[in-house]
Amino acid sequence: MYCRWCRMVYAVPLNAQSHSCPSCCAYAADGRVYQSNAPPQQLSPPSHAYGRKRAVLCGITYKGHRQSLRGSVNDIMSMKRLLLQKFRFPLSSILVLTEEEEDYRRVPTKRNIRRALGWLVEGSRAGDSLVFHYSGHGSQVRDRDGDEVDGYDESLMPVDYETEGRILDDELNAIIVRPLPRGATLHAIVDTCSSGTFLDLTMFAESIGLNFLLT
């Protein structure tokens, strides 16, 4: 593939419906090209004056793919309205990633999702309220480190998963769970297939009559 932005020639897997230039990070899918004139910049955490609320909302439709989705963007936009109107999140503390964004840094590529999740927990402290909402495709892949009871890791599928790969639950745990300080709260809504143990959380179940407590 020839990149018309930086003029680099790079390989693209056969039948891949999306790809990104390894040199300038230009991303192309369904005939649209997104380009950043400079390397992605580090996102800044929102001001502490906003009550330490922060959210990353990621919706992927996989437009042009055989297994495209219809409601993913609607889902996260509904969540955005809920956070703004009901829970009083400041607009500047909500980061939205969709294929419709003109800013390359807001397109849900593997690199951008990783960066957004790092931003979500950066500098977090006791009392913080953090939200991660993902609506898109997910899958299971064979577990290679032996930490899964069923032998499979769960994974998110970024818009460029065909060329850049998936994001495993092991990595999600390392990015947004382990760094959380005691007293900070993370609300994770993962609307995808095989999402039952997506963050690799340790769960304890206690039977009380016909009810169960999960902590």
SVG drawing of the C-alpha trace seen along z (x, -y; Angstrom):
<svg xmlns="http://www.w3.org/2000/svg" viewBox="-34 -23 42 47">
<polyline fill="none" stroke="black" stroke-width="0.4" points="0.0,0.0 1.2,-3.5 0.6,-6.2 -0.3,-9.5 0.6,-11.4 4.1,-10.4 4.8,-8.4 5.8,-5.3 5.1,-1.9 3.9,0.8 2.3,4.2 -1.4,4.8 -2.8,8.3 -4.9,9.7 -8.7,8.8 -8.0,6.4 -10.8,3.8 -8.9,1.3 -5.2,0.4 -2.9,-2.2 0.4,-3.6 3.2,-2.5 5.1,-5.7 2.6,-8.6 -0.3,-6.7 -2.8,-7.7 -5.7,-5.3 -8.0,-4.2 -11.2,-2.3 -14.2,-2.2 -12.5,-4.7 -12.1,-7.3 -8.6,-8.4 -7.8,-10.0 -4.5,-11.6 -2.7,-13.4 0.0,-15.8 2.0,-15.0 2.4,-12.0 -0.5,-11.6 0.0,-13.9 -0.4,-12.8 -3.9,-13.5 -4.2,-15.7 -6.3,-14.7 -9.3,-16.9 -9.0,-19.5 -9.3,-18.3 -12.0,-21.0 -14.4,-18.8 -14.9,-16.4 -12.5,-13.8 -14.9,-12.3 -13.6,-10.9 -15.0,-8.6 -13.9,-6.9 -16.7,-5.9 -15.8,-3.7 -18.3,-2.8 -17.3,-0.9 -19.7,0.0 -17.0,1.5 -18.6,-0.3 -18.0,1.6 -17.2,4.9 -19.3,8.0 -20.2,8.0 -20.9,4.3 -22.9,3.1 -25.7,0.6 -26.2,-0.6 -22.7,-1.0 -22.4,-4.7 -26.0,-5.3 -25.2,-3.3 -22.2,-5.5 -24.0,-8.7 -26.8,-7.7 -24.3,-7.0 -22.7,-10.4 -26.0,-12.2 -26.6,-10.1 -23.2,-11.1 -23.7,-14.8 -27.3,-15.2 -27.8,-12.7 -24.3,-12.3 -23.0,-15.8 -19.8,-14.8 -18.2,-17.8 -18.0,-17.7 -14.2,-18.0 -13.9,-14.9 -15.6,-12.6 -13.5,-11.1 -15.5,-9.7 -13.9,-7.4 -15.9,-6.5 -15.1,-6.1 -17.0,-9.3 -14.5,-11.5 -12.5,-13.8 -9.5,-13.9 -7.4,-10.8 -6.7,-10.6 -10.5,-10.0 -10.8,-7.1 -11.0,-3.7 -7.8,-2.2 -5.8,0.2 -3.3,-2.6 -5.9,-5.2 -7.9,-2.9 -4.8,-2.1 -3.9,-5.8 -7.5,-6.6 -7.5,-4.0 -4.2,-5.2 -5.6,-8.7 -8.7,-7.4 -6.7,-6.2 -3.8,-8.6 -3.4,-10.4 -6.5,-8.7 -6.9,-8.8 -9.4,-7.8 -12.8,-9.2 -12.5,-9.3 -15.4,-8.0 -14.2,-6.5 -16.3,-5.1 -15.2,-2.8 -18.0,-2.0 -17.2,0.2 -19.7,1.1 -18.4,3.2 -17.2,6.7 -15.3,8.9 -13.9,12.4 -12.1,15.2 -8.5,16.3 -6.6,19.2 -5.0,18.3 -1.2,18.4 -0.3,17.7 -2.6,20.1 -4.7,17.6 -8.1,18.5 -10.2,21.3 -11.8,22.0 -8.5,21.7 -9.5,18.6 -8.8,14.9 -11.5,12.4 -10.5,9.6 -11.8,6.3 -11.7,5.7 -10.5,2.2 -11.4,0.8 -8.0,1.8 -7.9,5.3 -7.2,7.0 -3.8,5.4 -3.0,4.3 -4.6,7.2 -7.0,7.4 -6.7,6.0 -6.7,8.9 -8.4,8.8 -4.9,9.3 -3.9,6.0 -7.1,4.3 -6.5,5.4 -3.0,4.1 -4.0,0.7 -7.2,-0.2 -7.5,2.2 -4.1,2.7 -3.2,-1.1 -6.4,-2.0 -5.7,-3.3 -7.8,-2.1 -11.0,-4.2 -11.3,-4.9 -14.3,-3.5 -14.2,-2.1 -17.5,-1.4 -16.9,0.8 -19.7,1.5 -18.4,3.9 -21.2,4.5 -19.8,7.3 -19.7,11.0 -17.9,13.1 -17.6,10.2 -18.3,12.1 -14.8,11.9 -13.4,9.1 -11.4,7.3 -10.0,10.4 -11.4,9.4 -11.2,11.7 -14.8,12.5 -16.0,14.0 -19.5,15.5 -21.4,16.2 -24.7,18.1 -27.4,16.6 -30.6,18.7 -31.6,18.3 -29.6,15.1 -25.9,14.6 -23.6,11.8 -20.8,11.0 -17.9,8.7"/>
</svg>
